[in-house]
Amino acid sequence: MRYFHKLRNKFFCPTVNIDTLWSMVPQEVKDKATKDNAPVIDVTQFGYFKVLGKGLLPAGQPVVVKAKLISKTAEKKIKEAGGAVLLTA
């Protein structure tokens, strides 16, 4: 299929998997994290736009993930761990 005058910036979408999300959290925030106090991970601050569902999150540790796009499997795994997903513009 041809695409005349294709501007690549429309299709720019770096991705990150669930298994690397926990490594983005600073150590001091990991120490303070409890079931009632879930850390918030904004993946756009690290240069990623989409979260994919490969891997596992730490068991029993909920996390709130902010991203522009998220896959169905990633959302399912985050919610199973007790976390939440926030979509940003």
Secondary structure, 3 states (H helix, E strand, C coil): CCCCCCCHHHHCCCEEEHHHCHHHCCHHHHHHCCCCCCCEEEHHHHCCCEEECCCCCCCCCCCEEEECEECHHHHHHHHHCCCEEEECC
